[in-house]
Amino acid sequence: MNSEKFFQYLHRFNTLIPAGCILLIICLVGWAFISDQGISRGKPIIPPAGAAVPAEDVLRVHLAHFDGGADNLVLLVNANGEKTGYEGRDNETRNLLFVSTDKEKAQWLFPDQNQILSRILPLDRSSNNTRVIYLESKLRAPAGGTSNNSKVTLSLVRTDGSKLTTLVSEADEIMEHRERGDDLQVTYQKDDAIRSMRISLGDFKIKSDRLVVSLNAVKSKAL
């Protein structure tokens, strides 16, 4: 390679350096913007009056992923982005906050932050537009401690925050839930028994709660 070609290549290389730097800066800025949008931590909020919140907990509010209706907003109240809660997201969802256009104050679902909402799903009645929220929750570990409590509580509440109703408490597992017209059918395991429950989505009353199989009986037959 003669000296003339060498200097030509050197000149081209020097020309590409600024362009490469500019492209790298654009990529870094774009990545930072997208990341910031994706991990937005929401606005900090004040917990319910009288509710004790550990000093390390910072509660933040995020809009729920489903529509609460024309006059209602449903907000998820999360704590500590390093932990895992509802549907595998990088937060513990501790509470729900309901905001309505015809009410002056927002309404809390629970009076404290001592539960983790592990599943939050919207349900629709087939006969009208009344919307219902399906909730599975567990007790959270005390501040600075650990908890082995894996028991599940199943509840329903309307999207305006009214009529919170606990249907199953201290269950080992909610195995399945299905909407059956204006009813909700739930299969769950509790105290060595698998049971099937049918609930009205109109008034949240339990229509039936029958034993499907006793695990004790199955174990006895196996022996």
N, C-alpha and C positions, 0 to 999 in steps of 0.2 A: 504494500500500500504506500503510494507516494504521499508526500507532505500535503499536497493540495486536497486530496480526498480526505486525509485525516482531519484537516481543519474544517472541511465541509460537514463531516459527521459530528465533530465537536460542536459546531454552530447549531446543527439541528437538535442535538441533545440539550444544549443550553436553552433553546427555544421551548422545548417540551417541559422543562422543569417548572416554569411559572404556571403553565396551563394545568399541569398535574396538581400543583399545589392548590390552585383555585378550585378544581374539581373535587379534591379531597375536603376542602373547607365546606363546599356546598353539601357534600354528602354528610359531613359531621353535623352541620346545622340542621339538615333535614331529619337526620336520625334523632337528634336531641328533641326536635319539635314533636315528632311522632311518639317518642317515648314519653314525653311530658303529657301528651294527650291521653296515652294509654294507661298511665299509672296515676292519673289525677286522684288526689287523696280526699277531695271534697272539702267542704267548709266545716270548721270545728263548731260544735254546738254545746249547749248547756244541758246536763242530764235532768231527769225529773226532779222536782223539788223534794228534798229529803233523802234522795237516793245516794248512797255512799259509792264513790267510784275510786278505785285505786289510783294513786298518784301517777303510776306509769301508764295508765290508760288514757289515750286521747280519742275521744269519740268524734267521729266524722260522719256526715250524712251524704248519701248517694241516692239518686232517683232510682226507684225500682225498675226492672226491665219490662214490666207489664203495665197496661193501662188501667188505672183505678176508676175510670169513668169520667164523664164530662166535668164534674164539679169536684173531683177528688184527686189529690196527689198522694202517692204512697212512697215514703222515703225509708231506705235502709239505714240503720244506725250501726256503724261498724267501729271496731276498735283494733288497734295494733296490726299494721299491715303485714307483719312477719308471720302471723298465724293463719291457719286455714279454717274456713267456716262453710257457709252455705254454698252448696254445689261446687265445692273445691276451690272457691275463689280465695284470694290471698288476704282475707279479712275474717274476723269473727263478727258475725251479725248478731248483735245483742238485743236489738229492739226494733220496733217499727214506729214511725212517726207519720200521722195522718194530717194532711192539710186540706181544708175544704173552703171553697169560696164563700159559703154562707155561714162560716163560723169565724169568730175573731181570733181564737187561739188554736194552736196545733194540739193534737191529741196523741198521747203516748199509748202504745198497746199494753206494755207492762210497766209497773211502777218502779222497777229497778233494772240493773244490767246483769243480773245473776243467771241468765240463761244464754245459750247459744242456739240460734235458729239454724238448724242444719238443712232444712228444706222449706222453701217458700214458693208456692205455685198458685196461679190464678185458676179458678174454676168458673164455668159459665152455666147457669141454668138454661135449659132448653126452652122454657116457656116465656121468659122475659129477659131483660137486660141486667137483672140483679147480679152483681159480681161478688164472688166469695174468694177468700184467700185460705189456702190449705197450708198448715204450719206443722212442722216437726221440730221439736226442741229438746235440748238436753241441758242439765244443770252444768254450769261452768265450774272449773276448779277455783277454790278460794285464792285470794291474792297471796302470792309467795308459796303456794302449796300445790299439790297434785290431787287429782280426783279420779277414782276408778269408776265413777258413776257413768255407765253407758246407757242407762235406761232412757227410753224415748217417750215424750208426751205428744199426743196428736190433738190439735185444736183447729177450729174454724173461726173466722172473723170476717165481717163484711168490709168492703173496701173503703167505707167511711170511718172505720175503726170501731163500729158498734157490734154488739152481740158476740163478744169473745166467748167461745164455748169449748171447754175441754172434753174430749170424747174418750180418749184412752190415756191413762197415766201409768208410768212405770212399766211400759212394755219393753220386752227384750228386743223386738224388731218389728217395724212396719214392713210387711212383706210385699204388699201390693195395694194400690188404690185405683179404682176405676169409676168413672162417671156413668151412671145408668139413668139417663133422662134427667129428672129432677132429684135423683138420689145419688149418694156416694156410697160405694161398696169398698170396704177396707178389710184386708186380711192381715192379721197380726199375730205375733207370738208373745205369750205372757204366762209366767208361772207354769212352764212345762205343758202348755196347751196352745194349739193353733185355733184361732177363732175367726169368724166372719161377721162383720158388722155392717148394717145398712142404715144410712142416715139421710134424712130429708135435707136438701140444700135450701129449702124455703125457711124452715124454722129451726134447723139444726137438731131436731129431735131424733133419738135413736129408735128406729123402727124394729130392728131385730139385732141380737148379738148372740150367735149360736156357736156351740163347740163344733169344730171340724174334726179334730183328732186330738186325743190325749197322748202326749209323748211318754208319759209314765206307762200307759197301757201297751204302747209299742215296745218299750224296753222290757216289760214283763213277759211279753210273748217271745221276744228274742232270747230271753234267758230260759 
